[in-house]
Amino acid sequence: MFTLRDDSHPGVRVCPHPVAPELARLVPRAHRVGWPVWLDPGPRKLRGVLDLCRLQTARGLAVLSWLSRGGLPADVGWLWPSHRLTGPRQHLMYDAAAAVPDIVLGLVTANWTWVLDTRFAGQVTAPYLAGTAYPDDGYTAAQATVTLLRIWERHAEARPALGAAWAAGRTLTDWCKAAEIRAAHGREAPVFTYPRGPAPPPTGLRPWLTRLLRLDSP
């Protein structure tokens, strides 16, 4: 659940209500995925990373849809497997992601476009994705950070997908931080986002990115 606040300079801001504990517990778990800890120059490793990006983007948006609407399905077990999205599980996750209100999806899009437009993108995305995936294992997190950073630097075609996975997860975290401030102090706190950057042309993006971020919408 959330309310909107119209600020004179930044415009309309999204201010979350306090988050129920059962919803808040989904957020750190949604970040956990097996990012690789070694770099294989072959295309198979890159395909695996792109599949994980699709999973993490869809998973993050699914959880964001429940946070923004204040409700949780009876069964969320389909959210956690880390294997490739296919079949009924893909439909469930895509349908949940499609329920994110447009103005809330705009938070994700702002972060995504910003990270694709900054020269520090690899240094921003890699440690966040790795650190939240392996919060209790600093060695593995460090190895995964190096791997993801090298993929960002060497494979430009992977950057929109990595950026989307980061943006979805980052927005989840910042949503909960804003909700905690409201719960603790009783005043509205907007969700932080980075400044929106120019959107890349949809024609050069993977179909799942265009669909999940609704880039083909008028």
PECORHU-V821446 format. One record per pair of residues at least 12 apart in sequence whose C-alpha atoms are under 6 Angstrom apart, sorted by sequence separation. I is the first residue (numbers start at 1). GAP is how many residues later the second one is. D is the distance in Angstrom with one decimal. If there is no record, write none. Layout:
i gap d
I GAP D
I GAP D
//
This chain:
i gap d
3 12 5.2
2 13 5.4
178 13 5.6
2 14 4.1
130 14 5.5
1 15 6.0
2 15 5.1
130 15 5.4
1 16 5.5
175 16 5.4
174 17 5.8
127 18 5.1
126 19 4.9
126 22 5.2
126 23 5.3
122 27 5.3
122 30 5.8
62 34 4.8
65 34 5.8
62 35 4.4
65 35 4.4
61 36 4.8
125 41 5.8
112 51 5.6
112 52 5.6
112 55 5.2
111 56 5.3
108 59 5.4
108 60 5.7
1 67 4.5
1 68 4.8
1 69 4.9
111 82 5.9
114 82 5.2
111 83 5.3
113 83 5.8
114 83 4.6
113 84 4.7
110 86 4.2
113 86 5.6
33 100 5.5
31 101 5.7
32 101 4.0
31 102 5.3
37 106 4.9
37 107 4.2
57 107 6.0
36 108 5.7
39 108 5.5
53 108 5.7
57 108 4.5
60 108 5.1
38 109 5.8
53 109 5.8
56 109 5.3
60 109 5.7
37 110 6.0
57 111 5.6
53 112 5.2
18 161 4.6
17 162 5.5
16 163 5.2
18 165 5.3
15 173 5.8
15 174 5.3
15 175 4.2
14 176 5.2
13 177 5.7
14 177 5.9
//
